[in-house]
Amino acid sequence: MPKLQVIAVDIDGTLTDRAGLLDPNAVATLQFLIRMGIRVVLVSGRSFFSTGTLSTYLVGSGLVVAENGGVLGCYPHSMHVLADRMVVEKALAVLKKRMGNVVQVENMPDRITDVVCRRTFNLETANRILNEEDVPAKVVDTSFAYHIMDKRCNKGRALQVLAQQYGFDLDRCCAFGDYDNDIPLLKVCRVGIAVGNASSKLKEVATYVSQSKYGAGFVEGIRWLIRTNLL
């Protein structure tokens, strides 16, 4: 079986520590992968600009999937938007009308494809309302915030588009994540690894679940790939 050539990794909760800071050992492991000739793609719910900047400094490639799959590209050279922002704005208006002031929007002017809200309302109710109103949008929980998104978008679909554009094979890709919004990402890759602090739903679809949590779980996952001759 061919060895893996690409690592697609979430940032928050996967490369960070419990306090939300980048884990130094995880960063060192990323640098080790680059020296091995492995392509690293950062896949995040963060904005295209912050994810791209991190990619530039951490792995040098600039290849990113951002805003939970709403936008992708090679920062700062190219950007491909998959989402319809007008759909998201309509969804926000509908939710505010039906749910009132409980829908609280975070002030994040750098967002291109989604709207970030505080976790102050019922997720199931919000998605039921969008279905009732026939708005092709969804509200996604990333464990840090709620994101109102174009219903067509997710991390997995965006990674598929990125792979087509930049010529890499997802059958030779391993994905790392920590929460439910990473499920589509793990599903499109040959190997999927959940860090120890991952949600139970993500662990169910993972090829391997690290015992260690957060960034230490990422390091453990890479060691497992090497030990099993996948890398």
C-alpha positions in Angstrom: 0.0 0.0 0.0 1.5 3.4 -1.0 2.7 5.6 1.9 0.9 8.8 2.8 2.1 12.0 1.2 -0.3 14.6 2.7 -1.4 15.5 6.3 -4.5 17.6 6.6 -4.8 18.9 10.2 -7.3 21.0 12.2 -5.8 23.7 14.3 -7.8 24.5 17.5 -8.0 21.6 19.8 -5.7 19.5 17.6 -2.4 21.5 17.3 -3.0 23.6 20.4 -2.8 22.8 24.1 -5.7 23.0 26.6 -5.2 26.8 26.9 -5.5 27.3 23.2 -1.9 28.0 22.5 0.1 26.2 19.8 1.8 23.1 21.3 5.6 23.4 20.8 5.9 19.7 20.2 3.1 19.7 17.7 4.9 22.6 15.9 8.2 20.7 15.9 6.4 17.6 14.5 5.0 19.8 11.7 8.5 20.9 10.8 9.7 17.3 10.9 7.0 16.3 8.4 8.0 19.1 6.1 11.6 17.9 6.2 10.3 14.4 5.3 8.8 15.9 2.2 5.2 15.6 3.5 2.7 18.2 2.3 0.8 19.7 5.2 -2.6 21.4 4.7 -4.1 23.4 7.6 -7.9 22.9 7.8 -9.7 25.2 10.2 -12.8 27.1 11.2 -10.7 30.2 11.4 -10.7 32.8 8.7 -8.8 32.4 5.5 -6.4 35.1 6.5 -5.5 33.8 9.9 -5.3 30.2 8.7 -3.2 31.2 5.8 -0.8 33.3 7.9 -0.4 30.3 10.3 0.3 28.0 7.3 2.9 30.4 6.0 4.8 30.5 9.3 4.3 26.9 10.4 4.6 24.8 7.3 5.5 27.3 4.5 3.0 25.9 2.0 0.1 28.3 2.4 -2.3 25.5 1.4 -5.4 25.9 3.6 -9.1 25.1 4.0 -10.7 27.8 6.1 -14.1 28.8 7.6 -15.1 25.2 8.0 -14.8 24.6 4.2 -16.3 27.8 2.9 -13.1 29.0 1.4 -9.8 27.4 0.3 -6.6 28.3 -1.5 -2.9 28.9 -1.4 -2.4 31.9 0.9 -1.6 34.7 -0.1 -1.6 33.8 -3.8 -5.0 32.4 -4.5 -8.4 32.0 -2.9 -11.4 29.9 -4.0 -14.8 30.6 -2.4 -17.2 27.7 -2.3 -20.0 29.4 -0.2 -22.8 31.8 -1.1 -22.5 34.6 1.4 -26.0 35.9 0.5 -27.5 32.6 1.7 -25.7 33.0 5.0 -27.0 36.6 5.4 -30.5 35.4 4.7 -30.2 32.6 7.2 -29.0 35.1 9.9 -32.0 37.4 9.2 -34.4 34.4 9.5 -32.8 33.2 12.8 -32.9 36.7 14.3 -36.6 37.1 13.3 -37.6 33.7 14.7 -35.3 33.5 17.7 -34.8 37.1 18.7 -31.9 38.6 20.7 -30.7 35.1 21.7 -28.8 35.1 18.4 -25.7 37.0 19.2 -23.2 37.6 16.4 -19.5 37.9 17.1 -17.7 40.9 15.5 -15.3 39.3 13.0 -15.0 41.5 9.9 -12.4 39.2 8.3 -14.9 36.4 7.7 -15.7 35.8 4.0 -18.2 33.0 3.9 -19.9 32.5 7.2 -21.2 34.3 10.3 -19.9 33.4 13.7 -22.3 33.5 16.7 -22.0 32.9 20.4 -23.3 29.5 21.6 -26.3 31.2 23.2 -29.2 29.5 21.3 -30.4 25.9 20.6 -28.6 24.4 17.7 -31.3 21.9 16.7 -34.0 24.6 16.9 -31.9 26.9 14.6 -31.4 24.2 12.0 -35.1 23.2 12.2 -36.1 26.8 11.5 -33.7 27.1 8.5 -35.3 23.9 7.1 -38.8 25.2 7.7 -38.0 28.4 5.9 -36.3 26.6 3.1 -33.0 28.4 3.5 -30.1 26.3 2.2 -27.9 27.1 5.2 -26.9 25.3 8.4 -25.6 26.2 11.8 -22.5 24.2 12.8 -21.0 23.8 16.3 -17.2 23.9 16.4 -17.2 23.7 20.2 -15.8 27.2 20.3 -18.7 29.0 18.5 -21.7 28.5 16.2 -21.1 29.1 12.5 -23.9 30.0 10.1 -22.8 28.4 6.8 -23.8 27.6 3.3 -25.4 24.1 3.6 -23.2 22.7 0.8 -19.9 23.5 2.5 -17.8 21.4 4.9 -14.1 20.6 5.4 -14.2 17.4 3.5 -15.7 18.8 0.3 -13.3 21.7 0.4 -10.3 19.4 0.8 -11.5 17.5 -2.2 -11.6 20.7 -4.3 -8.1 21.7 -3.0 -6.7 18.2 -3.9 -8.1 18.6 -7.4 -6.6 22.1 -7.8 -3.2 21.3 -6.4 -2.7 17.7 -7.6 -2.6 15.5 -4.5 -4.4 12.2 -3.9 -6.7 11.9 -0.9 -6.0 8.2 -0.9 -2.6 9.2 0.3 -3.8 11.7 2.8 -4.3 11.5 6.6 -6.6 13.9 8.4 -6.5 14.9 12.1 -9.3 16.6 14.0 -11.0 17.0 17.4 -14.7 17.8 16.9 -17.9 16.9 14.9 -17.2 19.5 12.2 -14.1 17.4 11.3 -16.1 14.3 10.5 -16.4 15.1 6.7 -12.7 15.8 6.7 -11.7 12.4 8.1 -14.2 10.6 5.9 -12.7 11.8 2.6 -9.1 10.8 3.6 -7.7 7.3 3.6 -6.7 7.6 7.2 -8.4 9.7 9.9 -7.0 10.3 13.4 -8.9 11.8 16.3 -6.9 13.3 19.2 -7.7 12.2 22.7 -10.0 15.2 23.5 -12.1 14.6 20.4 -15.9 14.3 20.4 -17.3 10.8 20.6 -18.9 11.2 17.1 -15.5 11.9 15.6 -13.8 9.0 17.4 -16.4 6.7 15.9 -15.2 7.5 12.3 -11.5 7.6 13.1 -9.0 5.0 12.0 -6.9 5.7 15.1 -7.7 7.5 18.4 -4.8 9.0 20.3 -4.7 8.4 24.0 -3.0 11.8 24.4 -5.1 15.0 24.1 -4.7 18.2 22.1 -1.3 18.8 20.4 0.2 15.8 22.2 -2.4 13.7 20.5 -1.3 15.0 17.1 2.3 14.0 17.9 1.1 10.6 19.1 -0.9 10.1 15.9 2.2 10.9 13.7 4.3 8.5 15.7 1.5 5.8 15.1 1.6 6.5 11.4 5.4 6.0 11.3 5.2 2.9 13.5 2.6 1.3 11.2 4.7 2.2 8.2 2.0 4.5 6.8 4.5 7.4 6.7 
